[in-house]
Amino acid sequence: MTKWIEKLDAHGISHSGLIDRYYFQSIYFREPSGILVELATDEPGFATDESLETLGERLALPPFLESRRVEIESRLKKL
């Protein structure tokens, strides 16, 4: 991701810097017409806090959102 930051900086494109999203890292910037673009890594991945065998059986939240679990779950629609 540092290469992308260097490229954006070299072209004078304002960006968010590297943001840790727990399951992946992202950089955000706007393209010339204003559309927000996200570049994200594949890792560490969604198996960070649960096993591959049980992946997706419950709502997993990154630590920074855990305090909002009740609110987030109340807005989800049943599948």
mmCIF file of the N, C-alpha and C atoms, coordinates in Angstrom:
data_MODEL
# 
_entry.id   MODEL 
# 
loop_
_atom_site.group_PDB 
_atom_site.id 
_atom_site.type_symbol 
_atom_site.label_atom_id 
_atom_site.label_alt_id 
_atom_site.label_comp_id 
_atom_site.label_asym_id 
_atom_site.label_entity_id 
_atom_site.label_seq_id 
_atom_site.pdbx_PDB_ins_code 
_atom_site.Cartn_x 
_atom_site.Cartn_y 
_atom_site.Cartn_z 
_atom_site.occupancy 
_atom_site.B_iso_or_equiv 
_atom_site.pdbx_formal_charge 
_atom_site.auth_seq_id 
_atom_site.auth_comp_id 
_atom_site.auth_asym_id 
_atom_site.auth_atom_id 
_atom_site.pdbx_PDB_model_num 
ATOM 1   N N  . MET A 1 1  ? 0.824   -1.212  0.000   1.00 0.00 ? 1  MET A N  1 
ATOM 2   C CA . MET A 1 1  ? 0.000   0.000   0.000   1.00 0.00 ? 1  MET A CA 1 
ATOM 3   C C  . MET A 1 1  ? 0.857   1.260   0.000   1.00 0.00 ? 1  MET A C  1 
ATOM 4   N N  . THR A 1 2  ? 2.054   1.156   0.521   1.00 0.00 ? 2  THR A N  1 
ATOM 5   C CA . THR A 1 2  ? 2.901   2.350   0.539   1.00 0.00 ? 2  THR A CA 1 
ATOM 6   C C  . THR A 1 2  ? 3.225   2.815   -0.877  1.00 0.00 ? 2  THR A C  1 
ATOM 7   N N  . LYS A 1 3  ? 3.317   1.885   -1.821  1.00 0.00 ? 3  LYS A N  1 
ATOM 8   C CA . LYS A 1 3  ? 3.563   2.275   -3.221  1.00 0.00 ? 3  LYS A CA 1 
ATOM 9   C C  . LYS A 1 3  ? 2.414   3.117   -3.761  1.00 0.00 ? 3  LYS A C  1 
ATOM 10  N N  . TRP A 1 4  ? 1.185   2.755   -3.389  1.00 0.00 ? 4  TRP A N  1 
ATOM 11  C CA . TRP A 1 4  ? 0.038   3.538   -3.829  1.00 0.00 ? 4  TRP A CA 1 
ATOM 12  C C  . TRP A 1 4  ? 0.050   4.931   -3.215  1.00 0.00 ? 4  TRP A C  1 
ATOM 13  N N  . ILE A 1 5  ? 0.416   5.012   -1.961  1.00 0.00 ? 5  ILE A N  1 
ATOM 14  C CA . ILE A 1 5  ? 0.520   6.323   -1.311  1.00 0.00 ? 5  ILE A CA 1 
ATOM 15  C C  . ILE A 1 5  ? 1.560   7.170   -2.023  1.00 0.00 ? 5  ILE A C  1 
ATOM 16  N N  . GLU A 1 6  ? 2.701   6.575   -2.350  1.00 0.00 ? 6  GLU A N  1 
ATOM 17  C CA . GLU A 1 6  ? 3.759   7.295   -3.079  1.00 0.00 ? 6  GLU A CA 1 
ATOM 18  C C  . GLU A 1 6  ? 3.258   7.768   -4.442  1.00 0.00 ? 6  GLU A C  1 
ATOM 19  N N  . LYS A 1 7  ? 2.523   6.919   -5.161  1.00 0.00 ? 7  LYS A N  1 
ATOM 20  C CA . LYS A 1 7  ? 1.995   7.307   -6.482  1.00 0.00 ? 7  LYS A CA 1 
ATOM 21  C C  . LYS A 1 7  ? 0.983   8.443   -6.362  1.00 0.00 ? 7  LYS A C  1 
ATOM 22  N N  . LEU A 1 8  ? 0.072   8.337   -5.401  1.00 0.00 ? 8  LEU A N  1 
ATOM 23  C CA . LEU A 1 8  ? -0.917  9.394   -5.209  1.00 0.00 ? 8  LEU A CA 1 
ATOM 24  C C  . LEU A 1 8  ? -0.231  10.706  -4.840  1.00 0.00 ? 8  LEU A C  1 
ATOM 25  N N  . ASP A 1 9  ? 0.732   10.633  -3.931  1.00 0.00 ? 9  ASP A N  1 
ATOM 26  C CA . ASP A 1 9  ? 1.480   11.832  -3.538  1.00 0.00 ? 9  ASP A CA 1 
ATOM 27  C C  . ASP A 1 9  ? 2.215   12.435  -4.734  1.00 0.00 ? 9  ASP A C  1 
ATOM 28  N N  . ALA A 1 10 ? 2.842   11.591  -5.548  1.00 0.00 ? 10 ALA A N  1 
ATOM 29  C CA . ALA A 1 10 ? 3.608   12.064  -6.713  1.00 0.00 ? 10 ALA A CA 1 
ATOM 30  C C  . ALA A 1 10 ? 2.722   12.797  -7.715  1.00 0.00 ? 10 ALA A C  1 
ATOM 31  N N  . HIS A 1 11 ? 1.439   12.427  -7.747  1.00 0.00 ? 11 HIS A N  1 
ATOM 32  C CA . HIS A 1 11 ? 0.506   13.074  -8.660  1.00 0.00 ? 11 HIS A CA 1 
ATOM 33  C C  . HIS A 1 11 ? -0.311  14.174  -7.980  1.00 0.00 ? 11 HIS A C  1 
ATOM 34  N N  . GLY A 1 12 ? 0.026   14.464  -6.734  1.00 0.00 ? 12 GLY A N  1 
ATOM 35  C CA . GLY A 1 12 ? -0.667  15.529  -6.010  1.00 0.00 ? 12 GLY A CA 1 
ATOM 36  C C  . GLY A 1 12 ? -2.115  15.205  -5.681  1.00 0.00 ? 12 GLY A C  1 
ATOM 37  N N  . ILE A 1 13 ? -2.421  13.932  -5.543  1.00 0.00 ? 13 ILE A N  1 
ATOM 38  C CA . ILE A 1 13 ? -3.793  13.512  -5.251  1.00 0.00 ? 13 ILE A CA 1 
ATOM 39  C C  . ILE A 1 13 ? -3.961  13.358  -3.740  1.00 0.00 ? 13 ILE A C  1 
ATOM 40  N N  . SER A 1 14 ? -4.884  14.105  -3.195  1.00 0.00 ? 14 SER A N  1 
ATOM 41  C CA . SER A 1 14 ? -5.171  14.041  -1.766  1.00 0.00 ? 14 SER A CA 1 
ATOM 42  C C  . SER A 1 14 ? -5.798  12.684  -1.436  1.00 0.00 ? 14 SER A C  1 
ATOM 43  N N  . HIS A 1 15 ? -5.408  12.107  -0.310  1.00 0.00 ? 15 HIS A N  1 
ATOM 44  C CA . HIS A 1 15 ? -5.910  10.790  0.071   1.00 0.00 ? 15 HIS A CA 1 
ATOM 45  C C  . HIS A 1 15 ? -6.001  10.680  1.590   1.00 0.00 ? 15 HIS A C  1 
ATOM 46  N N  . SER A 1 16 ? -6.589  9.605   2.043   1.00 0.00 ? 16 SER A N  1 
ATOM 47  C CA . SER A 1 16 ? -6.828  9.389   3.468   1.00 0.00 ? 16 SER A CA 1 
ATOM 48  C C  . SER A 1 16 ? -5.598  8.933   4.226   1.00 0.00 ? 16 SER A C  1 
ATOM 49  N N  . GLY A 1 17 ? -4.572  8.467   3.514   1.00 0.00 ? 17 GLY A N  1 
ATOM 50  C CA . GLY A 1 17 ? -3.488  7.763   4.178   1.00 0.00 ? 17 GLY A CA 1 
ATOM 51  C C  . GLY A 1 17 ? -3.960  6.355   4.465   1.00 0.00 ? 17 GLY A C  1 
ATOM 52  N N  . LEU A 1 18 ? -3.110  5.544   5.003   1.00 0.00 ? 18 LEU A N  1 
ATOM 53  C CA . LEU A 1 18 ? -3.442  4.150   5.270   1.00 0.00 ? 18 LEU A CA 1 
ATOM 54  C C  . LEU A 1 18 ? -4.372  4.052   6.479   1.00 0.00 ? 18 LEU A C  1 
ATOM 55  N N  . ILE A 1 19 ? -5.511  3.408   6.292   1.00 0.00 ? 19 ILE A N  1 
ATOM 56  C CA . ILE A 1 19 ? -6.491  3.234   7.357   1.00 0.00 ? 19 ILE A CA 1 
ATOM 57  C C  . ILE A 1 19 ? -6.616  1.743   7.671   1.00 0.00 ? 19 ILE A C  1 
ATOM 58  N N  . ASP A 1 20 ? -6.458  1.400   8.932   1.00 0.00 ? 20 ASP A N  1 
ATOM 59  C CA . ASP A 1 20 ? -6.565  0.011   9.375   1.00 0.00 ? 20 ASP A CA 1 
ATOM 60  C C  . ASP A 1 20 ? -8.029  -0.307  9.661   1.00 0.00 ? 20 ASP A C  1 
ATOM 61  N N  . ARG A 1 21 ? -8.601  -1.213  8.886   1.00 0.00 ? 21 ARG A N  1 
ATOM 62  C CA . ARG A 1 21 ? -9.998  -1.626  9.045   1.00 0.00 ? 21 ARG A CA 1 
ATOM 63  C C  . ARG A 1 21 ? -10.104 -2.988  9.739   1.00 0.00 ? 21 ARG A C  1 
ATOM 64  N N  . TYR A 1 22 ? -9.044  -3.416  10.376  1.00 0.00 ? 22 TYR A N  1 
ATOM 65  C CA . TYR A 1 22 ? -8.934  -4.665  11.135  1.00 0.00 ? 22 TYR A CA 1 
ATOM 66  C C  . TYR A 1 22 ? -8.845  -5.876  10.212  1.00 0.00 ? 22 TYR A C  1 
ATOM 67  N N  . TYR A 1 23 ? -9.791  -6.059  9.313   1.00 0.00 ? 23 TYR A N  1 
ATOM 68  C CA . TYR A 1 23 ? -9.763  -7.193  8.395   1.00 0.00 ? 23 TYR A CA 1 
ATOM 69  C C  . TYR A 1 23 ? -8.939  -6.892  7.144   1.00 0.00 ? 23 TYR A C  1 
ATOM 70  N N  . PHE A 1 24 ? -8.705  -5.643  6.885   1.00 0.00 ? 24 PHE A N  1 
ATOM 71  C CA . PHE A 1 24 ? -7.932  -5.196  5.726   1.00 0.00 ? 24 PHE A CA 1 
ATOM 72  C C  . PHE A 1 24 ? -7.486  -3.762  5.964   1.00 0.00 ? 24 PHE A C  1 
ATOM 73  N N  . GLN A 1 25 ? -6.633  -3.259  5.096   1.00 0.00 ? 25 GLN A N  1 
ATOM 74  C CA . GLN A 1 25 ? -6.205  -1.861  5.164   1.00 0.00 ? 25 GLN A CA 1 
ATOM 75  C C  . GLN A 1 25 ? -6.678  -1.155  3.897   1.00 0.00 ? 25 GLN A C  1 
ATOM 76  N N  . SER A 1 26 ? -7.007  0.119   4.023   1.00 0.00 ? 26 SER A N  1 
ATOM 77  C CA . SER A 1 26 ? -7.547  0.872   2.897   1.00 0.00 ? 26 SER A CA 1 
ATOM 78  C C  . SER A 1 26 ? -6.886  2.229   2.749   1.00 0.00 ? 26 SER A C  1 
ATOM 79  N N  . ILE A 1 27 ? -6.958  2.726   1.529   1.00 0.00 ? 27 ILE A N  1 
ATOM 80  C CA . ILE A 1 27 ? -6.614  4.113   1.200   1.00 0.00 ? 27 ILE A CA 1 
ATOM 81  C C  . ILE A 1 27 ? -7.802  4.640   0.399   1.00 0.00 ? 27 ILE A C  1 
ATOM 82  N N  . TYR A 1 28 ? -8.267  5.837   0.727   1.00 0.00 ? 28 TYR A N  1 
ATOM 83  C CA . TYR A 1 28 ? -9.385  6.455   0.023   1.00 0.00 ? 28 TYR A CA 1 
ATOM 84  C C  . TYR A 1 28 ? -8.913  7.732   -0.661  1.00 0.00 ? 28 TYR A C  1 
ATOM 85  N N  . PHE A 1 29 ? -9.426  7.955   -1.872  1.00 0.00 ? 29 PHE A N  1 
ATOM 86  C CA . PHE A 1 29 ? -9.170  9.206   -2.577  1.00 0.00 ? 29 PHE A CA 1 
ATOM 87  C C  . PHE A 1 29 ? -10.310 9.444   -3.564  1.00 0.00 ? 29 PHE A C  1 
ATOM 88  N N  . ARG A 1 30 ? -10.415 10.654  -4.041  1.00 0.00 ? 30 ARG A N  1 
ATOM 89  C CA . ARG A 1 30 ? -11.456 10.974  -5.021  1.00 0.00 ? 30 ARG A CA 1 
ATOM 90  C C  . ARG A 1 30 ? -10.816 11.134  -6.397  1.00 0.00 ? 30 ARG A C  1 
ATOM 91  N N  . GLU A 1 31 ? -11.471 10.543  -7.389  1.00 0.00 ? 31 GLU A N  1 
ATOM 92  C CA . GLU A 1 31 ? -10.985 10.716  -8.753  1.00 0.00 ? 31 GLU A CA 1 
ATOM 93  C C  . GLU A 1 31 ? -11.479 12.075  -9.252  1.00 0.00 ? 31 GLU A C  1 
ATOM 94  N N  . PRO A 1 32 ? -10.980 12.556  -10.388 1.00 0.00 ? 32 PRO A N  1 
ATOM 95  C CA . PRO A 1 32 ? -11.260 13.938  -10.795 1.00 0.00 ? 32 PRO A CA 1 
ATOM 96  C C  . PRO A 1 32 ? -12.729 14.357  -10.818 1.00 0.00 ? 32 PRO A C  1 
ATOM 97  N N  . SER A 1 33 ? -13.655 13.450  -11.098 1.00 0.00 ? 33 SER A N  1 
ATOM 98  C CA . SER A 1 33 ? -15.066 13.859  -11.117 1.00 0.00 ? 33 SER A CA 1 
ATOM 99  C C  . SER A 1 33 ? -15.729 13.752  -9.748  1.00 0.00 ? 33 SER A C  1 
ATOM 100 N N  . GLY A 1 34 ? -14.939 13.384  -8.719  1.00 0.00 ? 34 GLY A N  1 
ATOM 101 C CA . GLY A 1 34 ? -15.449 13.386  -7.355  1.00 0.00 ? 34 GLY A CA 1 
ATOM 102 C C  . GLY A 1 34 ? -15.852 12.032  -6.802  1.00 0.00 ? 34 GLY A C  1 
ATOM 103 N N  . ILE A 1 35 ? -15.767 10.979  -7.603  1.00 0.00 ? 35 ILE A N  1 
ATOM 104 C CA . ILE A 1 35 ? -16.139 9.646   -7.118  1.00 0.00 ? 35 ILE A CA 1 
ATOM 105 C C  . ILE A 1 35 ? -15.088 9.160   -6.135  1.00 0.00 ? 35 ILE A C  1 
ATOM 106 N N  . LEU A 1 36 ? -15.553 8.668   -4.979  1.00 0.00 ? 36 LEU A N  1 
ATOM 107 C CA . LEU A 1 36 ? -14.657 8.154   -3.955  1.00 0.00 ? 36 LEU A CA 1 
ATOM 108 C C  . LEU A 1 36 ? -14.173 6.764   -4.348  1.00 0.00 ? 36 LEU A C  1 
ATOM 109 N N  . VAL A 1 37 ? -12.858 6.573   -4.325  1.00 0.00 ? 37 VAL A N  1 
ATOM 110 C CA . VAL A 1 37 ? -12.238 5.292   -4.672  1.00 0.00 ? 37 VAL A CA 1 
ATOM 111 C C  . VAL A 1 37 ? -11.580 4.725   -3.421  1.00 0.00 ? 37 VAL A C  1 
ATOM 112 N N  . GLU A 1 38 ? -11.745 3.425   -3.225  1.00 0.00 ? 38 GLU A N  1 
ATOM 113 C CA . GLU A 1 38 ? -11.080 2.735   -2.118  1.00 0.00 ? 38 GLU A CA 1 
ATOM 114 C C  . GLU A 1 38 ? -10.142 1.685   -2.693  1.00 0.00 ? 38 GLU A C  1 
ATOM 115 N N  . LEU A 1 39 ? -8.901  1.712   -2.251  1.00 0.00 ? 39 LEU A N  1 
ATOM 116 C CA . LEU A 1 39 ? -7.947  0.640   -2.530  1.00 0.00 ? 39 LEU A CA 1 
ATOM 117 C C  . LEU A 1 39 ? -7.804  -0.132  -1.234  1.00 0.00 ? 39 LEU A C  1 
ATOM 118 N N  . ALA A 1 40 ? -7.959  -1.458  -1.298  1.00 0.00 ? 40 ALA A N  1 
ATOM 119 C CA . ALA A 1 40 ? -7.927  -2.265  -0.075  1.00 0.00 ? 40 ALA A CA 1 
ATOM 120 C C  . ALA A 1 40 ? -7.067  -3.508  -0.263  1.00 0.00 ? 40 ALA A C  1 
ATOM 121 N N  . THR A 1 41 ? -6.447  -3.937  0.816   1.00 0.00 ? 41 THR A N  1 
ATOM 122 C CA . THR A 1 41 ? -5.654  -5.160  0.802   1.00 0.00 ? 41 THR A CA 1 
ATOM 123 C C  . THR A 1 41 ? -6.569  -6.375  0.961   1.00 0.00 ? 41 THR A C  1 
ATOM 124 N N  . ASP A 1 42 ? -6.055  -7.537  0.639   1.00 0.00 ? 42 ASP A N  1 
ATOM 125 C CA . ASP A 1 42 ? -6.783  -8.788  0.857   1.00 0.00 ? 42 ASP A CA 1 
ATOM 126 C C  . ASP A 1 42 ? -6.566  -9.306  2.269   1.00 0.00 ? 42 ASP A C  1 
ATOM 127 N N  . GLU A 1 43 ? -5.524  -8.866  2.896   1.00 0.00 ? 43 GLU A N  1 
ATOM 128 C CA . GLU A 1 43 ? -5.140  -9.433  4.185   1.00 0.00 ? 43 GLU A CA 1 
ATOM 129 C C  . GLU A 1 43 ? -5.155  -8.383  5.278   1.00 0.00 ? 43 GLU A C  1 
ATOM 130 N N  . PRO A 1 44 ? -5.332  -8.756  6.520   1.00 0.00 ? 44 PRO A N  1 
ATOM 131 C CA . PRO A 1 44 ? -5.189  -10.120 7.005   1.00 0.00 ? 44 PRO A CA 1 
ATOM 132 C C  . PRO A 1 44 ? -6.357  -11.033 6.669   1.00 0.00 ? 44 PRO A C  1 
ATOM 133 N N  . GLY A 1 45 ? -7.524  -10.508 6.334   1.00 0.00 ? 45 GLY A N  1 
ATOM 134 C CA . GLY A 1 45 ? -8.632  -11.349 5.908   1.00 0.00 ? 45 GLY A CA 1 
ATOM 135 C C  . GLY A 1 45 ? -9.701  -11.529 6.970   1.00 0.00 ? 45 GLY A C  1 
ATOM 136 N N  . PHE A 1 46 ? -10.811 -12.092 6.530   1.00 0.00 ? 46 PHE A N  1 
ATOM 137 C CA . PHE A 1 46 ? -11.970 -12.233 7.407   1.00 0.00 ? 46 PHE A CA 1 
ATOM 138 C C  . PHE A 1 46 ? -11.882 -13.431 8.338   1.00 0.00 ? 46 PHE A C  1 
ATOM 139 N N  . ALA A 1 47 ? -10.873 -14.266 8.186   1.00 0.00 ? 47 ALA A N  1 
ATOM 140 C CA . ALA A 1 47 ? -10.679 -15.387 9.110   1.00 0.00 ? 47 ALA A CA 1 
ATOM 141 C C  . ALA A 1 47 ? -9.791  -14.972 10.280  1.00 0.00 ? 47 ALA A C  1 
ATOM 142 N N  . THR A 1 48 ? -9.616  -13.682 10.459  1.00 0.00 ? 48 THR A N  1 
ATOM 143 C CA . THR A 1 48 ? -8.785  -13.149 11.543  1.00 0.00 ? 48 THR A CA 1 
ATOM 144 C C  . THR A 1 48 ? -9.309  -13.525 12.919  1.00 0.00 ? 48 THR A C  1 
ATOM 145 N N  . ASP A 1 49 ? -10.617 -13.451 13.095  1.00 0.00 ? 49 ASP A N  1 
ATOM 146 C CA . ASP A 1 49 ? -11.181 -13.666 14.425  1.00 0.00 ? 49 ASP A CA 1 
ATOM 147 C C  . ASP A 1 49 ? -12.189 -14.818 14.501  1.00 0.00 ? 49 ASP A C  1 
ATOM 148 N N  . GLU A 1 50 ? -12.221 -15.654 13.469  1.00 0.00 ? 50 GLU A N  1 
ATOM 149 C CA . GLU A 1 50 ? -13.058 -16.846 13.513  1.00 0.00 ? 50 GLU A CA 1 
ATOM 150 C C  . GLU A 1 50 ? -12.469 -17.892 12.575  1.00 0.00 ? 50 GLU A C  1 
ATOM 151 N N  . SER A 1 51 ? -12.779 -19.131 12.824  1.00 0.00 ? 51 SER A N  1 
ATOM 152 C CA . SER A 1 51 ? -12.209 -20.210 12.014  1.00 0.00 ? 51 SER A CA 1 
ATOM 153 C C  . SER A 1 51 ? -12.895 -20.275 10.654  1.00 0.00 ? 51 SER A C  1 
ATOM 154 N N  . LEU A 1 52 ? -12.207 -20.841 9.682   1.00 0.00 ? 52 LEU A N  1 
ATOM 155 C CA . LEU A 1 52 ? -12.793 -21.015 8.350   1.00 0.00 ? 52 LEU A CA 1 
ATOM 156 C C  . LEU A 1 52 ? -14.031 -21.912 8.400   1.00 0.00 ? 52 LEU A C  1 
ATOM 157 N N  . GLU A 1 53 ? -14.046 -22.857 9.328   1.00 0.00 ? 53 GLU A N  1 
ATOM 158 C CA . GLU A 1 53 ? -15.186 -23.772 9.446   1.00 0.00 ? 53 GLU A CA 1 
ATOM 159 C C  . GLU A 1 53 ? -16.464 -23.071 9.896   1.00 0.00 ? 53 GLU A C  1 
ATOM 160 N N  . THR A 1 54 ? -16.346 -22.024 10.674  1.00 0.00 ? 54 THR A N  1 
ATOM 161 C CA . THR A 1 54 ? -17.531 -21.318 11.178  1.00 0.00 ? 54 THR A CA 1 
ATOM 162 C C  . THR A 1 54 ? -17.689 -19.923 10.578  1.00 0.00 ? 54 THR A C  1 
ATOM 163 N N  . LEU A 1 55 ? -16.839 -19.588 9.625   1.00 0.00 ? 55 LEU A N  1 
ATOM 164 C CA . LEU A 1 55 ? -16.865 -18.260 8.998   1.00 0.00 ? 55 LEU A CA 1 
ATOM 165 C C  . LEU A 1 55 ? -18.251 -17.954 8.432   1.00 0.00 ? 55 LEU A C  1 
ATOM 166 N N  . GLY A 1 56 ? -18.826 -16.851 8.846   1.00 0.00 ? 56 GLY A N  1 
ATOM 167 C CA . GLY A 1 56 ? -20.117 -16.410 8.339   1.00 0.00 ? 56 GLY A CA 1 
ATOM 168 C C  . GLY A 1 56 ? -21.327 -16.912 9.104   1.00 0.00 ? 56 GLY A C  1 
ATOM 169 N N  . GLU A 1 57 ? -21.135 -17.696 10.133  1.00 0.00 ? 57 GLU A N  1 
ATOM 170 C CA . GLU A 1 57 ? -22.276 -18.201 10.902  1.00 0.00 ? 57 GLU A CA 1 
ATOM 171 C C  . GLU A 1 57 ? -22.852 -17.157 11.849  1.00 0.00 ? 57 GLU A C  1 
ATOM 172 N N  . ARG A 1 58 ? -22.049 -16.187 12.215  1.00 0.00 ? 58 ARG A N  1 
ATOM 173 C CA . ARG A 1 58 ? -22.527 -15.100 13.081  1.00 0.00 ? 58 ARG A CA 1 
ATOM 174 C C  . ARG A 1 58 ? -21.920 -13.798 12.563  1.00 0.00 ? 58 ARG A C  1 
ATOM 175 N N  . LEU A 1 59 ? -22.475 -12.705 13.015  1.00 0.00 ? 59 LEU A N  1 
ATOM 176 C CA . LEU A 1 59 ? -21.940 -11.411 12.614  1.00 0.00 ? 59 LEU A CA 1 
ATOM 177 C C  . LEU A 1 59 ? -20.641 -11.146 13.364  1.00 0.00 ? 59 LEU A C  1 
ATOM 178 N N  . ALA A 1 60 ? -19.554 -11.057 12.632  1.00 0.00 ? 60 ALA A N  1 
ATOM 179 C CA . ALA A 1 60 ? -18.262 -10.715 13.226  1.00 0.00 ? 60 ALA A CA 1 
ATOM 180 C C  . ALA A 1 60 ? -18.025 -9.227  12.986  1.00 0.00 ? 60 ALA A C  1 
ATOM 181 N N  . LEU A 1 61 ? -17.643 -8.535  14.026  1.00 0.00 ? 61 LEU A N  1 
ATOM 182 C CA . LEU A 1 61 ? -17.364 -7.107  13.925  1.00 0.00 ? 61 LEU A CA 1 
ATOM 183 C C  . LEU A 1 61 ? -15.932 -6.845  14.364  1.00 0.00 ? 61 LEU A C  1 
ATOM 184 N N  . PRO A 1 62 ? -15.298 -5.868  13.746  1.00 0.00 ? 62 PRO A N  1 
ATOM 185 C CA . PRO A 1 62 ? -13.972 -5.493  14.228  1.00 0.00 ? 62 PRO A CA 1 
ATOM 186 C C  . PRO A 1 62 ? -14.098 -4.859  15.610  1.00 0.00 ? 62 PRO A C  1 
ATOM 187 N N  . PRO A 1 63 ? -13.053 -4.914  16.406  1.00 0.00 ? 63 PRO A N  1 
ATOM 188 C CA . PRO A 1 63 ? -13.117 -4.381  17.768  1.00 0.00 ? 63 PRO A CA 1 
ATOM 189 C C  . PRO A 1 63 ? -13.657 -2.955  17.868  1.00 0.00 ? 63 PRO A C  1 
ATOM 190 N N  . PHE A 1 64 ? -13.335 -2.100  16.897  1.00 0.00 ? 64 PHE A N  1 
ATOM 191 C CA . PHE A 1 64 ? -13.783 -0.703  17.000  1.00 0.00 ? 64 PHE A CA 1 
ATOM 192 C C  . PHE A 1 64 ? -15.284 -0.534  16.780  1.00 0.00 ? 64 PHE A C  1 
ATOM 193 N N  . LEU A 1 65 ? -15.984 -1.573  16.318  1.00 0.00 ? 65 LEU A N  1 
ATOM 194 C CA . LEU A 1 65 ? -17.440 -1.508  16.150  1.00 0.00 ? 65 LEU A CA 1 
ATOM 195 C C  . LEU A 1 65 ? -18.200 -2.369  17.160  1.00 0.00 ? 65 LEU A C  1 
ATOM 196 N N  . GLU A 1 66 ? -17.504 -3.140  17.951  1.00 0.00 ? 66 GLU A N  1 
ATOM 197 C CA . GLU A 1 66 ? -18.158 -4.064  18.887  1.00 0.00 ? 66 GLU A CA 1 
ATOM 198 C C  . GLU A 1 66 ? -19.098 -3.351  19.851  1.00 0.00 ? 66 GLU A C  1 
ATOM 199 N N  . SER A 1 67 ? -18.768 -2.146  20.258  1.00 0.00 ? 67 SER A N  1 
ATOM 200 C CA . SER A 1 67 ? -19.631 -1.408  21.192  1.00 0.00 ? 67 SER A CA 1 
ATOM 201 C C  . SER A 1 67 ? -20.965 -1.011  20.546  1.00 0.00 ? 67 SER A C  1 
ATOM 202 N N  . ARG A 1 68 ? -21.053 -1.103  19.225  1.00 0.00 ? 68 ARG A N  1 
ATOM 203 C CA . ARG A 1 68 ? -22.287 -0.746  18.508  1.00 0.00 ? 68 ARG A CA 1 
ATOM 204 C C  . ARG A 1 68 ? -23.034 -1.983  17.998  1.00 0.00 ? 68 ARG A C  1 
ATOM 205 N N  . ARG A 1 69 ? -22.673 -3.169  18.507  1.00 0.00 ? 69 ARG A N  1 
ATOM 206 C CA . ARG A 1 69 ? -23.249 -4.429  18.020  1.00 0.00 ? 69 ARG A CA 1 
ATOM 207 C C  . ARG A 1 69 ? -24.775 -4.415  18.030  1.00 0.00 ? 69 ARG A C  1 
ATOM 208 N N  . VAL A 1 70 ? -25.400 -4.039  19.140  1.00 0.00 ? 70 VAL A N  1 
ATOM 209 C CA . VAL A 1 70 ? -26.864 -4.068  19.244  1.00 0.00 ? 70 VAL A CA 1 
ATOM 210 C C  . VAL A 1 70 ? -27.478 -3.181  18.166  1.00 0.00 ? 70 VAL A C  1 
ATOM 211 N N  . GLU A 1 71 ? -26.966 -1.988  17.999  1.00 0.00 ? 71 GLU A N  1 
ATOM 212 C CA . GLU A 1 71 ? -27.479 -1.064  16.983  1.00 0.00 ? 71 GLU A CA 1 
ATOM 213 C C  . GLU A 1 71 ? -27.314 -1.637  15.578  1.00 0.00 ? 71 GLU A C  1 
ATOM 214 N N  . ILE A 1 72 ? -26.133 -2.155  15.275  1.00 0.00 ? 72 ILE A N  1 
ATOM 215 C CA . ILE A 1 72 ? -25.873 -2.699  13.933  1.00 0.00 ? 72 ILE A CA 1 
ATOM 216 C C  . ILE A 1 72 ? -26.753 -3.902  13.659  1.00 0.00 ? 72 ILE A C  1 
ATOM 217 N N  . GLU A 1 73 ? -26.839 -4.827  14.609  1.00 0.00 ? 73 GLU A N  1 
ATOM 218 C CA . GLU A 1 73 ? -27.675 -6.020  14.406  1.00 0.00 ? 73 GLU A CA 1 
ATOM 219 C C  . GLU A 1 73 ? -29.150 -5.667  14.248  1.00 0.00 ? 73 GLU A C  1 
ATOM 220 N N  . SER A 1 74 ? -29.602 -4.611  14.923  1.00 0.00 ? 74 SER A N  1 
ATOM 221 C CA . SER A 1 74 ? -31.022 -4.232  14.829  1.00 0.00 ? 74 SER A CA 1 
ATOM 222 C C  . SER A 1 74 ? -31.386 -3.716  13.438  1.00 0.00 ? 74 SER A C  1 
ATOM 223 N N  . ARG A 1 75 ? -30.400 -3.290  12.670  1.00 0.00 ? 75 ARG A N  1 
ATOM 224 C CA . ARG A 1 75 ? -30.652 -2.753  11.329  1.00 0.00 ? 75 ARG A CA 1 
ATOM 225 C C  . ARG A 1 75 ? -30.528 -3.798  10.220  1.00 0.00 ? 75 ARG A C  1 
ATOM 226 N N  . LEU A 1 76 ? -30.064 -4.980  10.566  1.00 0.00 ? 76 LEU A N  1 
ATOM 227 C CA . LEU A 1 76 ? -29.894 -6.033  9.553   1.00 0.00 ? 76 LEU A CA 1 
ATOM 228 C C  . LEU A 1 76 ? -31.223 -6.696  9.235   1.00 0.00 ? 76 LEU A C  1 
ATOM 229 N N  . LYS A 1 77 ? -31.401 -7.028  7.965   1.00 0.00 ? 77 LYS A N  1 
ATOM 230 C CA . LYS A 1 77 ? -32.594 -7.754  7.549   1.00 0.00 ? 77 LYS A CA 1 
ATOM 231 C C  . LYS A 1 77 ? -32.285 -9.235  7.562   1.00 0.00 ? 77 LYS A C  1 
ATOM 232 N N  . LYS A 1 78 ? -33.249 -10.037 7.975   1.00 0.00 ? 78 LYS A N  1 
ATOM 233 C CA . LYS A 1 78 ? -33.099 -11.490 7.990   1.00 0.00 ? 78 LYS A CA 1 
ATOM 234 C C  . LYS A 1 78 ? -32.948 -11.987 6.555   1.00 0.00 ? 78 LYS A C  1 
ATOM 235 N N  . LEU A 1 79 ? -32.074 -12.964 6.394   1.00 0.00 ? 79 LEU A N  1 
ATOM 236 C CA . LEU A 1 79 ? -31.908 -13.590 5.072   1.00 0.00 ? 79 LEU A CA 1 
ATOM 237 C C  . LEU A 1 79 ? -32.733 -14.850 4.977   1.00 0.00 ? 79 LEU A C  1 
# 
